[in-house]
Structures are given as structure tokens and as C-alpha cells.
Amino acid sequence: MSAHHEPVRIALLGATGRMGRCLLRAIHDSTEFELVGALASADSPALGQDVGEVATLGRSFGVCVTAHRAEALAQAEVAVDFSVAAAVEANIDACVSADCALLVGTTGLLPQTLGLLGEASGRIPVLRAANTSLGINLLARLVAQAAAALPPEYDIEVMEAHHRYKVDAPSGTALALGEAAASKRGGSVLANPAVRPAGARVEGSIGFVSVRGGDIAGDHTVLFAGPGERLELTHRAHDRMTFAYGALRAASWLRAARPGLYTMDDVLGLS
């Protein structure tokens, strides 16, 4: 993944969450990455434990979970943030202070937080990804192509399903897919990202449908419904590990990047 000979030194921000544990397993299985820091909230019961114990991997990483950002980032080249939206602003400040590249996979960010990411990108490499799956980022490109090619009478709906514990709805990935479509139709969905209400469709609108249940890793479908036909573009994640592998690929790319604001398109060479 990396042109460097040395492993990429990674700090995980949100190390004890669902994605954090997946990333720990992915790092455990690879020789291209070295875990050097693991951050959790101040009330986490995992504080002080080796992250290998937290992820039940049967090995020690020699890295203990901490609530102190400076400690977690002290040796890191790239911080991978899958924490919670409320923690991201402090994580941004800490990465700038540590001169550490930052990949943010946390979703549900406020406009103010997005602005801070933009400001930070003047100092450090920053990559924001609503979804780190390689397939879903290719899907976004296909959605944009379809929206550009099909006439306005083809209505667009974005349907997504996730596990019962996911808080934000529509998902960050669904909003990104909606934006990909809207960008080719002269508009934006972020001004009003509401789940579709009851009633007749508003012409030109892009609707969202969200499902929360079970342990669904992530399903996304973009529907183009036109006269006498419909086109459905779908991506289904069977395992959350696919997001971990994509995030590490992005982290490897980000280590060699100059300060700036990047997306998964840059990692995939699509920009």
C-alpha cells in the first residue's frame, strides 16, 4: 500500500468502538502498519488496557488505551478517527498540534466541524470520508454519471440500511451519494437532508429512506425512477472489515500527502 519501507504509524481515535476494533484486527493482520496510539473517551472502561485485550486478539500491541490525545498522537504519522461527532473538533486541534495527518471517518459532523477540517488542511493532510469502502466510492462516481445522463423526469431516491445502533440518519454515505447526484443537476441536498415525508413528491427533490435494524453493516441503493423504467445502483457491505481495509489504504496514501483536504477519490486516483 505504501511506497515507504517502514510501516505506517497509526493512532486510532475511537479505538474501542465498532470500527476501532475492526481497524485493530486489520492492523493485527498486516505488516504495513504499526499501531502507536489508541484513544477512547474519559469514561471508557478500557482505559489503561492493552488494545489487544480490548479487541480480544490474543496478543499484546504494547499500546494502552488512553483518554489523552497528546499521548495517543505522540508517535503517530496518521490519526484515523472513527470516534463520535462531538469529539472530532478536539481531535482536529490535537492533530494540528502534533503535526499528524488526519483521516476522519466519523459521520454526522456539524457545518462548524467541517469548517475546522478545512482550516486544519492548511497545516496538515486531512482526508474526510463518509465511507471508506472502495466500492461505495466507485458507486458515487456511477451515481454522478447516471444523474448527468438521465433527464430530470427521472426521480432520485437514496435508500440506506444500517445496524440498530447507528445514530445519524440519513447516513453520511447516503448524503454523499445524494450530493453526487445533486452535483450533476445543479443543486445540493445538504441544505435539507430530511428523510422523505409523506405526500406527493416535490419536483427535482432527492429523497432519503433510512432503515435501522439488526447487524446490517451497510446497504445503499440509489434509485432513478423514470417513465416506464427504473435504474437501481446498489452497494452492500457484508462485513465491517471492508471499511477498515479501505481506511488503512487511505491512511497509507495520506502519509505521503502534502497538507490539503482530500477524499477517497484522491486515494483511488479518480480526482
N, C-alpha and C positions, 0 to 999 in steps of 0.2 A: 504494500500500500504506500510505503514512504520511500523517497529517494535517499533518505538518511540511513546510515548503518546502525545507529543507536535507536533503541526503542523510544517511541513517543511517550513522554512522561505526562500522565493523565491525573487530574484531580476530579473526582466525582462530587458534584454538588447536588444533594438529594440522594445520597448513596444507599439509603435504606428503603427507598420506595420501590415500586414495581419495576420501573425502568432501571433504577440504580442497581438492583440485584441482577437484572439481565445483563447489564454492562459489566458487572463483576464477573459473571460467568464467561462472557465473551473475552474479557481480558485474560482470564484464567486459561482459556483455550488457545491463546495466541502468544507468539514470541515477539510480536511487533509493537507491543505496548507494555508500559510499566506503570502500575498504579502507585502514586506517590502521595495522595491525599484523599480523604473521604469526609465530606461534610454532612451533618444532619442537624435537625432543629435542637434547640437547647433543652427541650423536654423529651428527647428521644431516649428510650430505654437502652438503645445500643451504644450510647456514648461510652468510650473507653474500651470497647470490644474490638478485637481484630476483625476487619471486614470479611475475612474468610469464614469466621464463625457466623457472622450475620447472614451471609449468603449460603451457609451450610455446604461449603465446597470441600470440606475435609482437608484443607491446607491453610497455612498462615500466609498472609500477604506481608506481614510486618508493618501494617498500616492500621492505626486505630481510628475509629470514628470520633470526630471532634465537632464541636459547635463553633469553633474559632476559625473564621475564614482565612486569616493570615497564615495560620498554621497549616490548613489544608492546601493552600496555594504556594507554600514556601519553595517547593522544588518543582512545581508543575510548569510545563510548556503550554498545555492546553487544558482549560477547565470545561467540563461537559456538564451542563446544567439541566437536570430533569427534576427540579425541586417543586416548588409551588409558586404561583404568580406573585404572592405577597413577598417572597424572598428575593426575587430577581433583581430589584433595584440595588439592594445591598450587595448582591453578588457581583453586579456590574462594577460598582465602586471598588470592591476588593480586587477584582481582576485588573482594573486600570492601575491601581496602586502597586500591584505585584508584577505589572507588565506581562500579563499572561493572556494568551489568546482565549477567546470565549465562544463556545458553541451553546446556543440556547435552544433547547427542545421543549421547554415548558410553554404551555399554551394558556389562553385566557388572559393575555397581557393587556394592560390598560394603555391608552394612547401616550400617556406620560412616560411609561416604561419604554415604549417603542422609541420615543424621542431620546431617552437616555442611551439606548443602544446605538442610535445614530451618532450621538455625541461621542460615545466611547470609541466608535470605529475610527475616529480621527487619531486615536492614540494606540489602539491595539486591533488585531484582526478579530472581527466579530462575524459569526455565522448564525443567522436565525432560521430555524427550520420548524415549520408546523408539524412536519412528519419527516423522519429520516430514512424511511423506506425508499430504496432506489426506484422500485416500481411505481410508487404513488407519485413521485416527482416526474416520471415519464408520463404518467396519466394526466398530470396537469398540462403538459405540453399538448397532448392529444385533445384535451378538452378545449384549449385555446384554438387549436386548428379547426375543430368542429364548429365552435361558435363563430369563427370568422367565415367559414364556408357556407353554413346554413343560413337561410333568410330569417328575418325577425319573427315570422309566424311560427317558428319552431320554439316552443316554450322550454325553459330550462328549470329543472328541479335537481337539487343536490340532496341525496339521501344517505344518512350515515348511521351506523350502529356500533356501540361500544359496550364494554362491561358495565355492570351495575354501579360501580364506584366512581366512574368518570363524572366530574362536576360540571365542566363547561359544556354548553350546548347552544348552537351547533358547535361541533368540534373545530379546533383550529385548522385541521386538514380540510374539512368541509368548506370553511370560509375561504381558504386558499384556492380550492377548486372553483368556488363561486367567483372569486376575483379573477381567476384565469379566464373564465368565460366572459365576465363583465368587461374585462380589458379590451376584448375584441368587439364589443358592442357599444363602446363609448360611455361606459358608466362604471360604477363601483357598488359593491354590496356592503362594504364595511360601515357605511353611514346608517344602515338599518338592518342588522343581521338577525332579524327575528324569524323564529320558526313559523311556517306558513299558518296564518289564521284561517278560520272558516270563512266561506263566502267565495264569490267569483274571483277569478284571477285578475290581478292588475296587469294590464298590457305592458310588456317589457320587463316585468319583475323577474327576479331569480328567487325561487323558493327553497326552503330548507326543511327537511324532515329528520328528526333525531329519535333514535331508539336506544334505551339503556336497559341492559339485561344480561344475566349470566356472566360468562367469562369471555365474551366476544373481544378478540384482540383489536379488531378494527375493520369494518366493511364500509366502502364508499362507492356510490353509484351516481353518475351524472346522467340524467335523462334529458334527451332532446325529443320533445313530442311535437310532431308536425302533422300536416294533413295526410291522413291515410297511412302513416308510418311512425315509428319511433326508433331512436338510436339510444342504446344504453352502453356507457363505458364504465366498467366496474373493476375495482381492485379489492381483493380480500387478503388480509393478513392472517395466516393460520397460526402464527406463533409470534409473541412479542420480541423474540430474539432477532427477528429481521430488522427491527428498528435499532437494536443495539449494534448489529453488524454495520448498518448504514451510518450510524453515529460515529463509530470508530473510523470508518473510511473517511468521513468528513473531518474528523479530528486530525488524522494523518495529513490530509490536504492542507488543513488550516495552519499546521505548524510552520509550513514554508511560505505562508501568505504574508503580504505586506499589510499594514493597517488599512482597514476598509470594511465595508458592510457587504457580506456575501450571502448567497443562498445555496441550496443543494444543486441548482443549475450550474453553478461555478464548479462544484465538485465533479459533476458528471460531464463537464465540458459542453454544456448546452447553451451557455450565455453568450 
